[in-house]
Amino acid sequence: MIDLSTSYLGLDLKCPLVVGSCGLTNSVKKIREIAEAGAGAVVLKSLFEEQIVAELGHNLESYEAGYPDAVDYIREYTRDATVEKYLDLVSAAKKAVDIPVIASLNCVSANEWTSFATQIEKAGADAIELNISLLPSDPRMSGAEAEKKYTEIIDKVASTVSVPLSLKMSQFSSGLAHLLTHLGWKQNINGFVLFNRYYRPDIDIDKMTITSADIFSNPSEMHESLRWVALLSDRIEKDFVASTGIYDGAALIKQLLAGATAAQIVSALYKNGIPYIGVLLEELKQWMEEKSFSRVDDFRGKLSYSNIENPAVFERTQFMKYYGGVS
């Protein structure tokens, strides 16, 4: 009998496949389909700090008022309306499915709006994923200053809620292992999701305009998180979830062998449909049967940094072994 169950953030999951925050998780109907397809948990579409700011700007531009308190009124109305809509989604999703529902806050600062995490907890969210996207593009800001935002945001949210918190973070850090270790020492973070995927710009050379590159990941992107999950999952006593580029059962198995607690998928569902969840889980089951594993914990982390004969392979950055003789 194959048992795919696992524990993530202290939550019981019936399998290690989590549907990440995306447009598919912004609808109770789709969330119900995701649960019926066999997903272990679902991360709701993010509540974006930038979204609130953008909607506020739009409302201020389209509203004319002759009284001094108009701006404050519009600011409060915009913020409350956006958050209320999100709280309704959390509450409705919890009533619709029997799998963990994880809310997502996309943060760029530790502003007061993060206090809405309390309302999200009250709405019934089983956990909160803090999606902190830090692109080190400001030449006036040091790496230490940028990374300090992680601590500020985590501390701010953790001070207001009791549900588990995970951090979905950027890979942009000159000392990523040190940063994760430091954050791992904090008692108010329960897990890490590696990594968030940024919008990628492109250029249309005919129209000479800025466009968007492919919004979906591709299978080759899986290897970046694979490296870091393997390097850190058995060094830091927190849950690690792999994200980006997971398109088949083999990719899911690799991340689990590297030490991942679970894996998030998004692009694979956009390209193959929600029922594809069942395909990935069936591939995982078949592999476990072939290898005589009855539980996920039987093989999780077997090929992590600390458990392989030559751990340096995960630290290798050059191709010398393969292309050293090429002239």
C-alpha positions, 0 to 999 in steps of 0.5 A: 500500500503506497502512502503519499501523505506528508506534513508541511508547516505542521499541516497534514497533506495527503500528498507532497504536491501543492498547487502554487499561487496563481490565477487558478487558485483565485476561484472557488470552483477551480480550487474545488477541482484542484482538491478533487484532482488530488492536490495535497494543499493549495496556495491562494492567489496572492494579495499583492501590496502593489495591487492595493497601491495601484488600485488606490492610484486609479481610484484617486485619478477617477474620483473628484471631490471637494472636501479635504478628507476625500483622499483618506476616504478613498484610501481606506475604501480601496484597501478595505474593498481589496482585502474584503474580497480576498477574505471572502475567497479564503473563507469560501475556499475553506468551506469548499475543500478538505485540504489545507488552504494557504493564503499568500501575501506578496510583500515588498515592504513591512508597511502597516497593511501586513496587519491584514494577516490577522484578518486572513487568519480569522477568515480560516487560512491554515497558513500564510505564505509570504512571497517576498520578491527582492530584485537587487536592482538599486545600486544605492542599496547594499545586499544586507539592507535589501535582505533585512526586509525579509526579517522586517516583514516576517517579524511584522506578520508573525507578531500578529498571527499564530498560524504557520508562516512560510517564506517564498523568496528570491534566489538573489543573494550573495550569501543565500545559504547564510541568509536562509540559515539566519532566517531558519534560526527564527522561531516565527518562520516554519518553511521555505519555498524556493524560489519565486519566479519573476516577470521577465522582460523581453524586447520586440525588435520589430516594434522596438517595444518592451514585451513580456517573455514566456510567463510559464516556466520550463522544465530546465528551471527545476534544477536551480531549486533542486540544487538549493533544496539538496544543499540546505534541506538537511542543514536547516530544520525547516520545511523546504518546498521546491517551486518552478519547472516541475512538469512530470513525476520524475521532477517531483521525485527528484525534488523529494530525493533532494530533501524537499517536503513538497513541491509546488506546481503552476505552469504544468497545470496551465499547459496540461489542465488541472486533472494533470495532478493525478498523472504526476501522482500516479507516476510517483506511485509507480516509481515508489512501487518499483523501488519498494518504497511504501512511504514518501519519508522512506526516500525523502532526502536520500540524495541530499547534500549530507547523504551522498558520497560526493556532496561537492557535486551540488556546489559545482559551478563549472563544466570542466568535468564534461567539457574540459577536453573541448578545444 
